[in-house]
């Protein structure tokens, strides 16, 4: 997929007539007066490289870490032996694979059958990027050993699910706010282009919704002239 100015249809500051071509895999092509890039910044960088190498470089400079989540399901007897609460965080000084563990059945009781237990364990991040290269069996074994050490909890799970999310979490390093400010200033040189997502002003779901709504409002205002 690629984005490029439509011939004769784009010029910075040209108003609502500015249009773009979107070339898709398989040869399909679409024209648009406004585009919202709700993507990881490195994907937005790739798409904008032919339009503005400067903003593309700024977007590609935002670093990302990878994440892994592991879901473990337990029967009622095992769930009853868990401590009360919603889960726990693991300090870096503990030097463990686990970053955190959520007791999903307690935090969101509609996500697990009544009386059953569902744990969601978090690994990876900037602390341990190589964990994604381990096999599922090794991951689950390690998590169960750490749950036993931390909670004295060692029942056999009913099921295990391992999910890998490579390059999924934007990292707000020193200078991030200034970089985002320059990106936003630069993108304004290209009428009808808008950015949304977790790479700019918050990585949570609510932040993605907020930036998406803001970009949609801007795009609609742009389309209306």
C-alpha positions in Angstrom: 0.0 0.0 0.0 1.2 3.5 -0.7 -0.1 7.1 -0.6 0.8 9.8 -3.1 -0.6 13.2 -4.2 -3.3 12.9 -7.0 -1.9 14.5 -10.2 -3.1 18.1 -10.2 -5.1 17.6 -7.1 -2.6 18.5 -4.4 -0.8 21.5 -3.4 0.0 22.7 0.2 -2.6 25.2 1.2 -4.9 24.4 -1.8 -8.0 24.0 0.5 -10.6 21.2 0.2 -9.7 20.4 -3.4 -6.5 18.7 -2.2 -6.7 14.9 -3.0 -4.6 11.8 -2.6 -4.2 8.5 -4.3 -4.2 5.4 -2.2 -2.7 2.4 -4.0 -3.6 -1.0 -2.4 -2.2 -4.4 -2.8 -3.7 -6.2 -5.8 -3.7 -3.0 -7.8 -6.8 -1.3 -6.4 -6.6 2.5 -6.3 -8.7 5.0 -4.4 -8.8 8.8 -4.3 -9.4 10.7 -1.1 -9.7 14.3 -0.1 -8.7 13.5 3.5 -6.8 10.6 5.1 -6.5 9.6 8.7 -3.4 7.5 9.5 -4.4 5.5 12.6 -1.4 3.3 12.5 1.9 2.6 14.4 4.2 5.6 13.6 6.6 3.3 11.7 3.8 2.3 9.3 2.7 5.9 8.8 6.4 6.7 8.2 6.5 4.2 5.4 3.3 5.5 3.8 4.5 9.1 3.9 8.0 8.6 2.8 7.3 9.7 -0.8 5.2 12.7 0.3 7.4 14.1 3.0 10.7 12.4 3.9 11.2 14.8 6.9 8.0 13.9 8.7 8.5 10.2 7.7 11.9 10.3 9.5 10.4 11.9 12.6 7.7 9.2 12.7 10.2 6.4 12.3 12.3 7.8 15.2 9.6 7.0 17.7 10.8 3.7 19.3 8.6 0.7 20.0 8.8 -2.2 22.3 7.1 -5.6 22.0 4.7 -7.2 24.4 3.4 -10.6 25.2 0.2 -11.6 27.1 -0.5 -15.1 28.4 -4.0 -16.1 29.5 -4.4 -19.0 32.0 -7.8 -20.4 32.8 -8.5 -22.3 36.1 -11.4 -24.2 37.6 -13.4 -22.9 40.6 -11.3 -24.7 43.2 -8.1 -23.1 42.0 -9.7 -19.7 41.6 -10.8 -19.7 45.2 -7.2 -20.1 46.4 -6.1 -16.8 44.7 -5.7 -13.8 47.0 -8.4 -11.1 46.9 -7.7 -8.2 44.6 -7.3 -7.4 40.9 -3.7 -8.6 40.4 -0.2 -7.3 40.9 2.8 -5.5 39.4 6.4 -6.9 39.5 9.2 -4.4 40.2 12.2 -4.4 37.9 14.5 -5.3 40.9 12.7 -8.7 41.2 14.4 -9.7 37.9 11.5 -11.8 36.7 9.9 -12.5 33.4 6.5 -11.4 34.7 5.8 -7.7 34.5 2.3 -7.9 35.8 -0.6 -10.2 36.3 -4.3 -9.3 36.2 -7.0 -11.4 37.9 -9.4 -10.9 35.1 -12.3 -12.8 36.8 -12.1 -10.3 39.6 -11.5 -7.1 37.6 -14.0 -7.9 34.8 -16.3 -10.7 36.1 -18.2 -10.9 32.8 -15.0 -12.2 31.1 -15.0 -15.5 32.9 -17.7 -18.1 33.8 -19.0 -17.7 37.3 -16.6 -19.2 39.8 -13.8 -19.8 37.3 -10.4 -18.1 37.4 -8.7 -16.2 34.5 -5.3 -14.8 34.8 -3.7 -12.5 32.2 0.1 -12.3 32.5 2.2 -9.6 30.9 5.8 -10.0 29.6 8.2 -8.4 27.3 8.3 -4.6 27.0 11.6 -2.7 27.0 12.7 -4.7 29.9 12.8 -8.1 28.1 12.3 -7.9 24.4 13.8 -11.3 23.7 11.0 -13.1 25.5 9.0 -13.2 22.3 11.5 -15.6 20.8 10.8 -18.3 23.4 8.4 -21.2 22.7 4.9 -21.3 24.2 5.7 -24.3 26.4 8.8 -22.6 27.9 6.8 -19.4 28.4 3.9 -21.1 30.3 6.3 -23.2 32.4 8.2 -20.1 33.4 5.0 -18.1 34.3 3.7 -21.0 36.4 7.0 -21.2 38.3 6.9 -17.4 39.0 3.2 -17.6 40.1 4.2 -20.3 42.5 7.1 -18.2 43.8 5.1 -15.0 44.1 1.6 -16.3 45.2 2.2 -19.9 46.2 -0.2 -20.7 43.4 0.5 -23.8 41.4 -2.7 -25.6 40.1 -2.8 -27.0 36.6 -4.5 -24.5 34.3 -7.5 -25.6 32.2 -6.1 -23.8 29.2 -3.2 -21.6 28.2 -3.1 -19.0 25.4 0.0 -17.1 24.4 -0.2 -13.9 22.4 2.7 -12.0 20.9 2.5 -8.4 20.0 5.8 -7.3 18.2 6.6 -3.6 18.0 3.3 -2.7 19.5 4.0 -0.2 22.3 5.3 3.3 21.5 8.0 4.5 23.9 7.9 8.1 25.1 11.6 8.7 25.5 13.1 12.1 26.5 12.2 14.6 23.8 9.0 12.9 22.7 6.7 15.9 23.3 9.0 18.1 21.2 9.2 15.5 18.4 5.4 15.2 18.3 5.0 19.0 18.2 7.3 19.1 15.1 5.4 16.2 13.5 2.1 18.0 14.0 3.6 21.3 12.6 5.0 19.4 9.6 1.9 17.4 8.8 -0.1 20.7 8.6 1.8 21.4 5.4 -0.1 18.6 3.8 -3.8 19.5 3.7 -6.2 16.6 4.4 -3.6 14.4 6.2 -4.3 13.6 9.9 -2.6 11.3 12.5 -4.2 9.3 15.3 -3.1 6.4 17.6 -1.0 5.6 20.5 2.3 7.1 19.2 1.6 10.7 20.1 -0.2 11.6 23.3 -1.1 8.5 25.2 -0.8 4.7 24.7 -4.1 3.6 26.4 -7.3 2.6 24.6 -9.0 5.8 25.8 -6.1 7.8 24.3 -6.5 6.0 20.9 -10.2 6.8 21.0 -9.5 10.4 21.9 -7.0 10.9 19.1 -9.2 9.1 16.6 -12.2 11.3 17.4 -10.1 14.4 17.1 -8.7 13.3 13.8 -12.2 12.5 12.5 -13.5 15.9 13.6 -10.6 17.6 11.8 -11.1 15.5 8.6 -14.8 16.2 8.5 -14.2 19.9 9.0 -11.6 19.8 6.2 -14.0 18.0 3.9 -16.6 20.6 4.6 -14.2 23.3 3.5 
